Amino acid sequence: MQTTTGHGPSAANNTRTHGRTPTNVPPAVTAHGISVVGDQGPVYGPLDVEIPGEGLTVLSGRGGSGRTALALTISGRMKPKTGTLEVLGHTKPSEIRKHVAIAGVEDIDQLDRDVKISTVFDEHRAWSRPWISVRKRATQDYYEEICSPVFGTRSLPPLDAYVSQICSLDRILIRLALALHPANHSEIGMLIMDDLDQVHETEDRLVLISILNQLAQKIPVVVNAVNPLPPDIAGDATEIELFTDAAHLQPEEHGLEHLKGKK
């Protein structure tokens, strides 16, 4: 286990690698002293973190809103109030945003449950084409072209199904596929997925982790999770434990004192 120590209340304090051989690939993300402050006070930070330039990295720990804000920051969607940030060699949020895909954030890519999957891909195809071109409906071939690299051997949901009819795993896989094919056709160099825990079923979560590991063979993939991955399914993932709970008050007593004498 490799350990790195940061500073401040939201420091990255524990980094574990599962069987990965160190390489000379530059880090995908290097952050020093970054923080975000909202209307109600600190959201996270100051934070030091370094994310490898290859493979799957899991950012684990408490503070869902803080980890989401961190995901938005390293994807170029949110500007840190303090510190320095470099992602894929870029330091300007506008440049970072072009090359980092993000999925699983409700305010960015939530699918409307009341529409058909075909409508989702009709809109994606329309936004991906020049304004002067004739608008064409998404075909099965177009659907497969976008989704097959993510779904792999998993069957695609029917194109005429409503979003509400498909399981949470298929919804997040579609969101990942769309994120990896931005309408502006920019080259994606890193993928970030927020909140692994939004897929509740254990078997589906195992499938999702396997797919993320497959995607991480081509580009670095970062996923947020409350808990570290079990060693038997972590593969060669890197796990970074964070405390990004600055926005939440912590109780002086945690309510576990009555259990101390029962061990």
C-alpha positions in Angstrom: 0.0 0.0 0.0 1.2 3.4 -0.9 0.3 6.3 1.4 0.2 10.0 0.6 -0.4 12.7 3.2 -2.2 16.0 2.4 -3.1 19.0 4.5 -6.2 20.6 5.8 -9.6 19.1 6.9 -10.2 17.6 3.4 -6.7 16.2 2.8 -6.3 13.1 0.7 -4.8 10.9 3.4 -4.7 7.3 2.1 -3.9 6.0 -1.3 -3.9 2.2 -2.0 -2.9 0.4 -5.2 -4.2 -3.1 -5.9 -1.4 -4.9 -7.7 -0.7 -2.2 -10.2 3.0 -1.9 -11.3 4.2 1.7 -11.1 4.7 3.3 -14.5 6.2 6.6 -15.8 2.8 7.8 -17.1 2.2 11.4 -15.8 -0.6 11.9 -13.4 -4.0 12.8 -14.9 -4.8 15.2 -12.1 -2.5 17.1 -9.8 -4.1 19.3 -7.2 -2.5 21.4 -4.5 -4.6 23.2 -1.9 -7.8 23.3 -3.9 -11.0 24.2 -2.2 -14.6 25.2 -3.0 -16.8 27.4 -0.9 -20.6 27.7 -1.3 -23.2 30.0 0.0 -23.4 28.1 3.3 -19.6 27.8 3.8 -16.8 25.4 2.8 -17.8 22.5 0.6 -14.4 20.8 0.6 -10.7 21.7 1.0 -8.1 22.7 1.1 -7.2 19.4 -0.7 -4.1 17.8 -2.1 -4.6 14.9 -4.5 -2.9 13.2 -7.3 -4.8 10.9 -9.7 -2.9 8.4 -11.9 -2.8 8.9 -15.6 -4.0 5.4 -16.3 -6.4 2.8 -14.9 -9.3 3.0 -12.6 -9.2 5.3 -9.5 -11.8 5.2 -6.8 -12.3 8.4 -4.7 -13.9 7.1 -1.5 -15.0 8.6 1.8 -17.8 10.5 3.4 -19.3 13.8 2.1 -21.3 13.1 -1.0 -21.8 16.7 -1.9 -18.1 17.4 -1.4 -17.0 14.5 -3.6 -19.5 15.6 -6.3 -18.0 19.2 -6.1 -14.5 17.7 -6.4 -15.7 15.7 -9.5 -17.1 18.9 -11.0 -13.8 20.7 -10.2 -11.4 18.2 -11.8 -13.7 17.9 -14.8 -13.6 21.7 -15.4 -17.2 22.3 -14.5 -16.4 24.1 -11.3 -13.6 26.5 -10.5 -11.7 26.1 -7.3 -11.6 29.1 -5.0 -8.0 28.4 -3.9 -5.0 26.3 -4.9 -3.7 25.0 -8.2 -5.1 22.3 -10.5 -3.7 20.6 -13.5 -5.7 18.0 -15.5 -4.3 16.2 -18.5 -1.8 19.0 -18.8 -4.4 21.8 -18.8 -5.0 24.4 -16.1 -7.9 26.4 -17.5 -11.4 25.0 -16.7 -12.5 25.7 -20.3 -9.6 23.5 -21.6 -10.1 20.8 -19.0 -13.8 20.7 -19.8 -13.1 19.8 -23.4 -11.2 16.7 -22.6 -12.9 15.3 -19.4 -16.2 13.5 -19.6 -18.4 13.4 -16.5 -21.5 11.3 -15.9 -23.8 10.5 -13.0 -24.3 14.1 -11.9 -28.0 14.9 -11.7 -27.7 18.5 -12.7 -25.7 17.7 -15.8 -26.8 14.5 -17.4 -29.9 13.1 -15.6 -32.1 11.3 -18.1 -35.8 12.3 -18.3 -37.7 9.2 -17.1 -40.8 10.2 -19.1 -39.2 10.0 -22.6 -38.2 7.1 -24.8 -34.5 6.2 -25.2 -35.0 7.0 -28.9 -35.8 10.6 -27.9 -32.6 10.8 -25.9 -30.5 9.8 -28.9 -32.5 11.9 -31.3 -31.5 14.9 -29.3 -27.9 13.7 -29.0 -27.7 13.3 -32.8 -29.3 16.7 -33.4 -26.8 18.5 -31.1 -23.9 16.6 -32.7 -24.7 17.9 -36.2 -24.3 21.3 -37.8 -27.3 23.6 -37.4 -27.8 23.8 -41.1 -28.1 20.1 -41.6 -31.4 18.2 -41.9 -32.3 16.7 -38.5 -32.4 12.9 -38.6 -33.8 10.5 -36.1 -31.4 8.2 -34.2 -31.3 4.8 -35.8 -30.5 1.5 -34.2 -27.0 1.7 -35.8 -26.4 5.1 -34.3 -27.6 3.8 -30.9 -25.2 0.9 -31.1 -22.3 3.0 -32.3 -22.6 5.2 -29.2 -23.4 2.6 -26.6 -21.6 -0.6 -27.6 -18.1 0.5 -26.4 -19.6 0.9 -22.9 -22.2 -2.0 -22.9 -19.8 -4.5 -24.4 -21.4 -7.9 -24.4 -24.4 -6.6 -22.3 -27.6 -6.4 -24.3 -28.8 -2.8 -25.1 -32.3 -1.9 -23.9 -34.8 -1.5 -26.7 -34.6 1.8 -28.4 -38.4 2.3 -28.1 -38.4 1.7 -24.3 -39.1 4.5 -21.9 -36.2 5.5 -19.6 -38.4 4.7 -16.6 -38.6 1.1 -17.8 -34.9 0.3 -17.7 -32.8 -0.6 -14.7 -30.5 1.9 -12.9 -27.4 0.2 -14.3 -28.6 0.6 -17.9 -29.4 4.2 -17.2 -26.0 5.0 -15.9 -24.3 3.1 -18.8 -26.3 5.2 -21.3 -25.1 8.3 -19.4 -21.5 7.1 -19.6 -21.8 6.4 -23.3 -23.3 9.8 -24.0 -20.6 11.5 -21.9 -17.9 9.8 -23.9 -19.4 11.1 -27.2 -19.8 14.9 -26.6 -21.8 16.9 -29.1 -18.8 19.0 -29.9 -16.8 15.9 -30.9 -13.8 16.8 -28.7 -11.3 14.1 -27.8 -12.0 12.7 -24.4 -8.9 11.9 -22.3 -10.5 11.0 -18.9 -13.8 9.9 -17.6 -15.3 10.7 -14.3 -18.4 9.0 -12.8 -20.1 10.5 -9.7 -21.6 8.2 -7.1 -21.1 4.5 -7.7 -23.7 4.0 -5.0 -26.6 5.1 -7.2 -26.5 1.6 -8.6 -28.0 -0.2 -5.6 -28.1 -3.9 -6.6 -24.9 -5.8 -5.7 -24.7 -7.8 -9.0 -25.3 -4.7 -11.1 -22.6 -2.8 -9.2 -20.2 -5.6 -10.0 -21.1 -5.4 -13.7 -20.6 -1.6 -13.6 -17.1 -1.9 -11.9 -16.1 -4.5 -14.5 -17.2 -2.1 -17.3 -15.4 0.8 -15.7 -12.2 -1.3 -15.5 -12.6 -2.1 -19.2 -12.9 1.6 -20.1 -9.9 2.3 -17.9 -7.8 0.2 -20.3 -8.0 3.1 -22.8 -8.3 6.3 -20.7 -8.0 7.0 -16.9 -11.4 6.6 -15.2 -12.3 8.1 -11.9 -15.3 7.1 -9.8 -16.8 8.4 -6.6 -17.9 6.0 -3.9 -18.7 6.1 -0.2 -16.8 2.9 0.6 -13.6 1.5 -0.8 -14.0 -1.4 -3.2 -13.6 -4.9 -1.8 -10.2 -6.3 -2.7 -11.6 -9.2 -4.6 -13.3 -6.9 -7.1 -11.0 -3.9 -7.0 -8.7 -5.4 -9.6 -5.6 -3.1 -10.1 -7.6 0.0 -9.2 -6.1 2.9 -7.2 -8.2 3.9 -4.2 -7.8 7.4 -2.6 -9.6 8.0 0.7 -10.8 11.6 1.1 -12.5 13.6 3.7 -14.7 16.0 1.7 -17.3 16.5 4.4 -16.4 20.1 5.2 -20.0 21.3 4.6 -21.5 18.9 7.2 -21.4 19.4 11.0 -20.0 16.4 12.9 -21.4 15.3 16.3 -19.2 15.4 19.3 -20.5 11.9 20.2 -21.1 9.4 17.5 -23.5 7.2 19.4 -21.2 4.2 19.4 -19.9 4.6 22.9 -22.4 2.0 24.3 -20.8 -0.6 22.0 -17.2 -0.3 23.4 -17.8 -2.7 26.2 -19.3 -5.4 24.0 -16.3 -6.3 21.9 
